[in-house]
Amino acid sequence: MTEFKSSKIATATGVAALATMPVMLMSASASATSCPVDSTLVAPGVCQIQVTHSETLTLPTGIQKLSAVLVGGGGGSVLSGTQYGGGGGAVTYIDQVATTAPLEITIGAGGDSSNTPASTGGVTSIAGYSSTDALGGGSGTGVGGSSGSGTVSGFLSGAGAGGTSISDSQPGPGILPSAISGVDTTLFPVIAGEVALGAGGSPSATAAAPVNTGDGGNLGDGTAATQSGGSGEVLLRFALPVDLAHTGANTGLIAGLAGGLMAVGTSLVLASKRRAVRRTK
């Protein structure tokens, strides 16, 4: 008798325990395992959309908080008897960007020094956030170009978003997104391979300013190909969104199944106890 009783109670208890399993499974699989289309996982749990040309962007669903780093276009370098490096574009941060409507984004072009005088970099902006526009870097006139962030150069090389130039041949540095003052370090943590943005241009470097960095133009070999500044960009970051749809389960169905199994388990436990009482009389 005792053995029969224990078996029934153990079975009922096991069914009752199973009732909680769908809830636990739902919880374990509720978080998405990959970033939405057109975004990239750049850090654990952090997705990024890199915008490199002007567009109206429709955002993925499920984003709880969206932050942005804006980079203005770098200024063009100048060849006017003396060579001057262009200033780096501004690098600015928006802590919370609206996620309820498409974003109109403008990406600043690099300053073109085929113009006379050489042009400043273009402004990078998100519609509705004009106070945080990333201004373009300045072209050199007597000294290297100032940065869009307002850093002024006292040398032939351009100033950068991260500081002023150090010498005629050493331009001002750019700034890492994770080092921007007030940045949300959950969405912009220090990561391997992080690129400094908005560096000043050099009058002696020969490489063209990379696109989408906001770097100022270089003029090491005196050719037009290396005079323009680098274009800007926008980096949008958000946490990996919660997504139940990919589980293929309906939350109402799961809750109902869990409740049903719990009721069955409870009934079996009570029935087993009643049988045990009758058999002991």
C-alpha positions in Angstrom: 0.0 0.0 0.0 2.7 2.4 1.0 4.5 1.9 -2.3 1.3 2.5 -4.3 0.6 5.7 -2.3 4.1 7.1 -2.9 4.0 6.3 -6.6 0.7 8.2 -7.0 1.8 11.2 -5.1 5.2 11.3 -6.9 3.4 11.2 -10.2 1.0 13.9 -9.3 3.8 16.1 -8.0 5.8 15.5 -11.2 2.8 16.7 -13.3 2.4 19.7 -11.1 6.1 20.5 -11.5 5.7 20.1 -15.3 3.1 22.8 -15.2 5.7 25.4 -14.6 8.0 24.3 -17.4 6.3 26.1 -20.3 6.6 29.4 -18.3 10.3 28.8 -17.7 10.9 27.8 -21.3 9.1 30.9 -22.5 11.3 33.1 -20.2 14.5 31.4 -21.4 13.7 31.9 -25.0 12.0 35.3 -24.8 15.2 37.4 -25.6 16.2 37.5 -29.3 19.4 35.8 -30.1 20.5 38.0 -33.0 20.2 41.7 -34.0 17.4 42.8 -36.3 18.0 43.0 -40.1 20.4 45.8 -41.1 21.9 46.1 -37.7 25.0 44.4 -36.3 26.0 43.0 -32.9 29.0 45.1 -31.8 29.1 44.2 -28.1 27.3 41.7 -25.9 23.6 42.5 -26.0 24.2 45.7 -28.1 23.1 46.3 -31.7 24.3 49.0 -34.0 23.0 50.6 -37.2 25.7 52.5 -39.1 24.3 55.2 -41.3 26.8 56.4 -44.0 24.6 58.3 -46.4 21.6 60.7 -46.0 18.3 58.7 -45.8 15.0 58.4 -44.0 15.5 55.4 -41.7 12.7 53.1 -40.5 13.8 51.5 -37.2 13.3 47.9 -36.1 10.5 47.2 -33.6 11.1 46.4 -30.0 13.8 49.1 -29.3 13.5 50.4 -25.7 16.2 53.0 -25.9 18.1 54.4 -28.9 21.3 56.5 -28.6 23.3 58.0 -31.3 26.8 59.4 -32.1 26.9 61.9 -35.0 30.1 62.7 -36.9 30.4 65.7 -39.1 32.4 65.8 -42.3 36.1 66.6 -42.1 37.4 69.9 -43.5 39.4 70.0 -46.8 43.1 70.7 -46.7 44.7 73.7 -48.3 47.6 74.2 -50.7 48.3 77.9 -50.9 52.0 78.4 -50.9 52.0 76.4 -47.7 50.2 73.1 -47.0 47.5 73.1 -44.3 45.6 70.1 -42.9 41.9 70.2 -42.6 40.0 70.1 -39.2 38.2 67.0 -38.1 34.4 67.0 -38.0 32.5 67.4 -34.7 31.6 64.2 -32.8 28.4 64.6 -30.7 26.1 62.4 -28.7 22.3 62.1 -28.4 21.3 60.1 -25.3 17.8 59.3 -26.4 16.5 59.3 -29.9 12.8 58.9 -30.6 11.9 55.4 -31.8 8.3 55.9 -32.9 8.8 57.4 -36.3 11.2 57.2 -39.2 14.4 59.2 -38.7 15.5 61.8 -41.3 19.3 61.6 -41.2 21.7 63.9 -43.1 25.4 62.9 -43.4 27.9 65.6 -43.9 30.3 65.3 -46.8 34.0 65.8 -46.5 35.2 69.3 -47.4 36.4 69.5 -51.0 39.6 71.5 -51.5 39.2 71.6 -55.2 37.0 74.6 -54.3 38.7 78.0 -53.7 39.0 78.4 -50.8 38.8 74.9 -49.6 35.5 74.0 -48.1 34.5 73.0 -44.6 33.0 69.7 -43.9 29.2 69.2 -44.1 26.9 69.0 -41.1 25.6 65.7 -39.9 22.2 65.8 -38.3 19.0 63.9 -37.3 15.8 65.9 -37.9 14.5 67.3 -34.7 17.8 67.4 -32.9 19.4 70.5 -34.3 21.2 71.4 -31.0 23.3 68.3 -31.3 24.3 68.6 -35.0 27.8 67.5 -35.8 29.5 70.5 -37.6 32.1 69.9 -40.3 35.8 70.6 -39.8 37.3 73.8 -41.1 39.8 74.3 -43.9 43.2 75.6 -43.2 43.9 79.3 -43.6 47.2 80.4 -42.1 47.0 77.5 -39.7 45.4 74.1 -39.9 41.6 73.9 -39.8 39.7 74.0 -36.6 37.5 71.0 -35.7 33.8 71.0 -35.9 33.8 70.5 -32.1 35.5 74.0 -31.7 39.0 72.9 -31.1 41.4 75.5 -32.7 44.8 74.7 -34.2 48.0 76.7 -33.8 50.0 74.7 -36.3 49.9 73.7 -39.9 48.1 70.5 -39.1 44.3 70.4 -38.3 42.7 70.2 -34.9 40.6 67.1 -34.1 37.4 66.4 -32.2 39.5 65.0 -29.4 42.0 67.9 -29.0 44.2 70.4 -30.7 47.1 69.7 -32.9 50.5 69.1 -31.2 52.9 70.2 -34.0 53.0 71.1 -37.7 53.1 67.4 -38.6 51.0 66.0 -35.8 47.3 66.8 -36.1 44.7 66.8 -33.3 43.3 63.3 -32.4 39.9 62.1 -33.0 37.7 60.7 -30.1 36.4 57.2 -29.4 32.6 56.9 -29.1 33.1 55.3 -25.6 35.1 58.4 -24.5 32.5 61.0 -25.3 31.4 62.9 -22.2 28.1 61.7 -20.9 27.8 58.8 -23.2 25.7 55.8 -22.1 28.5 53.2 -21.6 26.0 50.4 -21.6 25.4 51.1 -25.3 28.8 52.5 -26.1 31.2 50.4 -24.1 34.9 50.2 -24.7 35.3 47.5 -27.4 38.2 46.0 -29.3 38.9 47.7 -32.6 37.0 50.9 -31.7 37.8 53.7 -34.2 38.6 57.3 -33.2 36.4 59.8 -35.1 37.0 63.3 -36.2 40.9 63.4 -36.3 42.6 66.5 -37.8 44.4 66.3 -41.2 48.1 66.5 -41.7 50.0 68.7 -44.2 52.6 65.9 -44.6 50.5 62.6 -44.6 49.9 61.2 -48.1 46.9 58.9 -47.4 43.4 60.1 -48.3 41.2 60.7 -45.3 39.0 57.6 -44.8 35.3 57.9 -45.6 32.8 57.9 -42.7 35.3 59.0 -40.1 35.0 62.8 -40.2 38.8 63.1 -40.4 40.3 66.3 -41.8 42.0 66.2 -45.2 45.7 65.5 -45.7 48.0 67.2 -48.2 51.3 65.4 -48.1 51.8 65.0 -51.8 50.0 68.2 -52.9 47.4 66.4 -55.1 43.7 66.9 -55.1 43.1 63.2 -54.4 44.3 63.6 -50.8 42.9 67.1 -50.0 39.3 66.3 -49.2 38.1 65.5 -45.7 36.4 62.3 -44.8 32.6 62.1 -44.8 30.7 61.8 -41.6 28.3 59.1 -40.3 25.8 58.3 -37.6 26.1 55.4 -35.2 22.8 54.3 -33.7 22.9 51.8 -30.8 20.2 49.9 -28.9 20.0 46.9 -26.6 19.1 43.6 -28.2 15.3 43.7 -28.3 13.0 41.2 -26.7 11.2 39.1 -29.3 8.8 36.4 -28.5 7.7 35.9 -32.1 10.7 33.8 -33.1 9.8 31.1 -30.5 6.7 30.2 -32.5 4.6 30.2 -29.3 1.6 32.2 -28.4 1.9 33.7 -24.9 -1.8 33.2 -24.2 -1.6 29.6 -25.2 1.5 29.0 -23.1 -0.2 30.6 -20.1 -3.4 28.5 -20.6 -1.4 25.3 -21.0 0.6 26.1 -17.8 -2.6 26.7 -15.9 -4.2 23.5 -17.2 -1.3 21.4 -16.2 -1.1 22.9 -12.8 -4.8 22.2 -12.2 -4.3 18.5 -13.3 -1.4 18.1 -11.0 -3.3 19.6 -8.1 -6.2 17.2 -8.7 -4.0 14.2 -8.8 -2.3 15.1 -5.5 -5.7 15.5 -3.8 -7.0 12.2 -5.3 -4.0 10.4 -4.1 -4.4 11.8 -0.6 -8.1 10.7 -0.5 -7.2 7.1 -1.6 -4.5 7.0 1.1 -7.0 8.1 3.8 -9.6 5.4 2.7 -7.0 2.6 2.7 -5.8 3.5 6.2 -9.3 3.1 7.6 
